[in-house]
Amino acid sequence: MLNESIKMALEGMVSNKLRTFLTLLGIIIGVGAVIAMVSLGFGMKENIKNNISKLGSNLLVITSGGRTSSGARLAAGEGAKLTFEDGEAILKQVDGVARMSASVNRSYQLVAGNQNWTSRVEGTTPSNFEIQSLEVEEGRIFRNNDLAGRSRVAVIGKTVADSLFPDGEAVGQLMRINKAPFQIIGVLKSKGQSGMGQDQDDVVYIPLTTAQNRMMGITYVQRVTLQAENENIINEVQAEAEQVLRTRHKIKDGDYDDFTVRNMAAIMDTMMETANSITMLLGCIAAISLLVGGIGIMNIMLVSVTERTREIGIRKALGATYNNILLQFLIEAMVIGIVGGTLGVVLGVGASFAISQFAGWNTVISVWAIVIAVVFSVGIGLFFGIYPARKAALLDPIDALRYE
């Protein structure tokens, strides 16, 4: 009887092509929209994860500036309280810190031959290249002896190299930074844009001591970056680093810190939670079309019951029970849900690829999203098919045979 019911459902769909198409359309669009929207959401999460991973989820970024006794907050980088020695003290005293770098930065005019360019110049330490996963394409990075000797050497990003040396061969050339000559010793591999749209290749790295003493005339640093051995101990490292700084800066209990610590792992968790909420919102909005498709199934099946009233009466007169009629129409609703869900998967996957190719947005197709969407389409078909099926099963056979 189950096989016969499925066969009758398929025959009914084939014999009423236009009605079947209109019934399926709502389910197809609903399932396709759910898969496409969820794919966009997962793609956004993957972008966030990749961007944070490039920076390192096991990083702590310490900047000078914090709340004062009056309650006002200084901007990050202000206050002139943070020093390279602070970073060294943390590296020595706090267990679990793998690397430390300190840096200052300012925008300067760059000149090479008849070319000029304005870029961010960052004075930093050699360990910064490992912390930020910066790789050299040509030449080398500066070393500790360059730091100790306040050498006028520079490692430049790809954007700076292309702008100042369009013919190539930047390594070994001289470049002026704010009229001071620097020798280019390395060109970095391209990293592209950050998640905030900033060109990560538009930068010049020089030794920290050179930037402090020869360029800016300062003794403090704007940022200290700590790399923990792994992200599982990042909170413990943060707490100990804050205590070391409070001790060195003679901050009394109850007073506000004169520094700010940003935990990249916490930032990543917050952004991922936001991305999850957006993904859920997109999925719920798309799922509304599935409900509309379910209502379409119910409406079309009510029409089908009306058209097949005499058929139902004949079947009941020949001995069909309430459950036989109910099962027949529920199977028809389920078949519609399965066929519509399958076609919707094809539409959703195709739409995801199209969005990725033509709009340039990253999409990640989730197998679970496909499974859930198909299950929901079948469930919605059964749910909205119950009322028409019960209406058909409750028909009186005598009234059904008299129906014109």
Disulfide bonds with the S-S distance in Angstrom:
none
